[in-house]
Amino acid sequence: MSLVSRYAKKYRVVIFDFPHQGGGSVLSTPYYASFDEQMECIEQVLKQVVFDSLYVFGGSWGATQVAAYAARHPSVIDKMILGSTAIKFNQNLVNIFLKGNAYYCNGRKDELAALMAEGFGETTTPLALRKQIQRQFSSMPSEHLEAFYAHCHFVYDAIFEDLVDFSKISCETLIVYGEKDDVYDLGDVLALQDRIKGCRLSIFKGVGHFIHLENTAVMKVYDDFYQNTSPNLGKKIEYFDVSELEMSRK
């Protein structure tokens, strides 16, 4: 069961594609949307939605985006899960960027697709997901690929704390992290937790960067966070063995 289908049973779920991602498009060049324009996309989507409370999930770069929105609009979001993110990315992701840049500049699209499929956790990412990622990049339209290339350059140069004032995040926040994540190190995850008031951290043994796409059992922790109506008691770190979570849901 996907994240969307799981929560659509109880919540009104809103998803969207940023410009030149998925089904998103741009009517005129440049293809790439700046970070401020990405924030404006979120703002315009939320203007179309009527809600009493807002629970948000953002993964990887999406986590940086929603964290930035939460910092800029502290009263809008009630609860937020940040998946697979940290205060900065690690050297492995730097190497992926550099290799991917060489593939793109030399027109080696198939090798770029293979790199994207394997670089974020070849040993933990399910084979079906790796194949899906590889197909996505192999068949990606040129304007989408150009936008992705521009995005990678932006992320490579970005200093996360220049983009996000984490101290201004006031909503209840949970960071979720797979201990086998190949692109974010635990020390940098802990540094991010320290910068967000009252932030909790859940660390999952047995999964990597794609967390619930690798094992849906981790979503039980998401459920507990979203459904808990008790006051936030402040910073907390919890460790979960995914195999034990699987047993508990049977």
ABEGO torsion letter per residue (X at the ends): XBAAAAAAAABBBBBBBBBGBEABBBABOBABBBAAAAAAAAAAAAAABBBABBBBBBBEAAAAAAAAAAAABAAABABBBBBGBBABBBAAAAAAAAAAAAAAAAGBAAAAAAAAAAAAGAAABBAAAAAAAAAAAAABBAAAAAAAAAAAAAAAABBAAAABBAAABABBBBBBBBAABAABBAAAAAAAAAABBGBBBBBBBGBBAAGAAABAAAAAAAAAAAABABBBAEBBBBBBBAAAAAAAAX
